[in-house]
Amino acid sequence: CLPVHRLAAAQLPPAGFVLLVQYVDQLCHMFGIQQATPLAVFSSSISGAQDAQEEDLSGAQVVHLGRKSLVLRLPDADSVIKVAATRTILHELAIHRVIDSQRCPSLRASAGLCHGLISGVGDGLAFLKLQHWCQPVSGNQLARDQLVHLFWDQAEAAVQQLHTMHILHRDIKPANFLAHNGQLVLNDFDMACQSCQTGEISRRPVGTMAFWSPRCDVEIPGWHYAPEDDWMGLALTFASWLGVYQPALRSPSTCSPSANASVKLGAVHTLLSPGFEVMLPGSFRQRIQPAYDQVNSEVVSAQCHSAG
């Protein structure tokens, strides 16, 4: 994966990393060691067309370097290229084939379903080009620009549109909401699944633990992921933006699952209290209250069963 890291080197803090890459390049040149070719992205089907057009990545900028994916932005382009394991890209591509047909502005679409294989870094990597270069959303931005009502309407529309198409997002969190020209956009569908899927896929908690639905934190017999879990993730996202829920101040991995569930339920309950009626639109309560009541009932029952 050296070529990927060459692109990322300017983004990474340690200056020593850049020197290490230069040193390896020098050794390869001195001793005639064959190097991997530069990272190349081909606009083709993932099955791999030989005459595919190659994207010029010479000026690409790394805008996200995560545990499972790399996101590149081409110079002056209003799109990004997401690089991940081929299986991940294929899965996200399948979701986009459904999402893109709906043309919902609150759901980030692919750029004409442009996708393909990656060369220069070994086997097993693919890419998907996504529309628009977007900025992350912050709680400060919502408060400063008085966007809470607007962004709630757009976020609700995005999640509802997914559910209308029988798709569960399963990883709703602040980092997966982006802003483009004043429009809140729901992003990142690699954890999404069809709501009709059963078995291991719908019974395994996925995504970021801090924004899991509280039902994912406790043992509930017969549990499987459902729309109300997406709504709880969305409520926790707004709780985080509004300063009611601060998972960064506590480590979910070191707290008991039952305690995590209680903290999350408490945060959502706070948003549903009269003190937030002015800050949040009435549709927030209408949408979140039923999901909260159901999840809270199941979690409390599971906690009592575990304690007894």
Residue, then its C-alpha position, 0 to 999 in steps of 0.5 A: c500500500l506504499p503508493v496510497h501512503r505516498l499520496a497521504a504523506a502530505q496529510l500525515p503529521p509525522a515528518g519522519f514518515v515522509l523521510l521514510v518513504q523517500y528513503v525507501d524510494q532511494l533504496c529501490h533506485m540504488f538496488g534496482i528494486q521494482q516498485a509498485t506503479p503509482l496508484a491508478v483509478f480506472s473508470s470501468s466496471i469492477s469486472g475490469a475492462q482493459d480499455a478503461q480510461e485512467e483518472d489522473l491522480s497526480g494532483a489528488q488530495v487526501v481528504h479522509l484517511g480512515r480505518k477502512s477507506l481512503v477518500l481522494r479529491l481531484p483538483d478543481a473537481d466537485s466530486v471525490i473518489k472513495v477507495a476501499a475493499t472491493r467487497t465494500i465498494l460492491h456493497e455500497l454500489a448496490i445501495h447506490r443503484v437504488i438510492d440514486s434513482q430517487r434523486c433525493p438531495s439529502l442522500r449523497a449520490s454517486a457520480g453516474l455510478c462511476h466505479g472500477l478497480i485500483s491498480g498499483v496497490g495489489d489486489g482487492l481494492a476498488f473505488l466509487k466516485l461520489q458527487h460533490w466535495c462536501q464539508p463536515v457538519s458541526g454543532n457550532q455551525l448549527a447554532r451559529d447559523q440557526l440551522v437546527h430546524l432546517f437540518w433536522d428537516q433535511a436529515e429526517a427526509a434522508v432517513q425517511q427516504l431510505h426507509t421508504m426504499h426498504i433500506l436501513h443505514r445502520d451507521i447514522k452519526p455526525a461524521n456521516f452528515l455533510a453540508h453542500n451548498g446549505q444542504l445537509v447530505l447523508n453519506d456513507f452507505d457501506m453499512a446499509c442493508q435491505s430491511c428485508q434481510t434477516g439472519e446474521i446481517s440484521r442481527r449484528p451491531v455495526g457502525t460506531m458504538a457511540f452512536w449505536s441504538p441503545r438496543c444494540d448495547v444490550e441482549i434483547p432476545g430476537w433483536h434485529y436491526a429496524p427503522e427505529d434504530d436508525w431514528m435513535g442514531l439520528a436523535l443521538t447525532f442531534a444530541s451530540w451537535l447540541g451538546v447534550y450527548q458527548p461520547a468523546l468525554r467517555s469511552p463506550s468501550t470501557c463502560s458496561p453496555s447497559a450503562n451505555a444504553s442508559v446514557k444514550l436513552g437519557a440524552v434522547h429523553t433530554l431532547l424530548s423534554p419541554g426545554f428543547e421544544v423551541m430549539l427543535p421543530g415539532s416534527f422531531r418529537q413526532r418522529i423520535q418519541p415513538a422510536y424512543d418509547q419502543v427502544n426504551s421499553e425493550v432496553v429497560s426490560a432487558q436490563c431488568h431481566s439481566a439484573g434479576 
